[in-house]
Amino acid sequence: MATLSIDFSKYHGLGNDFILIDNRDIEKPCLSPQDAIKFCDRHFGIGADGVIFLMSAGLDIYKMRIFNSDGSEPEMCGNGIRCLAKFMQDLQIPSQIPSQIPSQGGGTPEGNRYLVETNAGLMTLQLNPDGQVTVDMGEPRLLAREIPTTLVDPDRKVINVPLEVDGRVWDVTTVSMGNPHCITFVADVDAIPLAELGIKFEHHPVFPQRINTEFIEVVSSSYIKMRVWERGAGATLACGTGACAAVVAGVLTGKCDRLCTVNLPGGDLQIYWDLATNHVLMTGTADKVFSGIISA
Ligand code: ZDP
């Protein structure tokens, strides 16, 4: 007998794909982590890297929650939050703050702007007239205890620190964008055995909350190529928080400009780490694929 009947929409940001659910009317996510595992399955379910819930945290206050495809709950999700911005616009939720983008014809400014709470803090989402979404991802966190990692003393930063994984020493830089990232610069990202290494980084004992791992090839100071192994989701076509973390690591190690394009298997993201505010801005696409009803 059917026990569930839930409307959902499928979106993706550069091929990083999510099941989005309007969960504003109830306090808890309407799916359990076990349901998330089931519906994310690409053969026995809808197929996705995660499930995202649009929650209401009070009158006109929105919150994002997300389950990875393994049922774990990360603090934040960069590609997912761009999809959420599109989802909120498609639900005709009015702009919460005045747009910063002047209209072409001099009338009402274009592009909804939303404020969304996450477990990594408050994010500002801007829908751009060209269809892309810019998210103010807030400040990167760099201290070892904020990642968290035991690689160095808790109040120090991990910038180019040697770490042995799979019998090889890698110089790593760690950055938290709310969720933890370990960045390694390599000569050729396509030569990296991603699945084999990624799982070993993810479960390395120096990362008590596990880790997302990004391998970066610097093509130029304003263009880098990234391959990612995500905590709880494995190899994905893109990772928004990872792209932000990679540019922060690139700036800290003198390899990247503050404005940098990150090429991922699913496409490009523009990242800007603003010196004046210390905030990281991420711009990229987010697209709807289809809607349906979960009935199980
Ligand atoms: O931190 C984690 O456990 C990630 N798997 C969360 C998802 C991150 C994501 N790929 C992104 O774009 O930031 C969705």
Residues whose N, C-alpha, C, O or C-beta is under 5 A from the ligand:
A	BS01	ZDP	N68 P74 M76 C77 G78 N79 G80 N179 E230 R231 G232 A233 A238 C239 G240 T241 G242
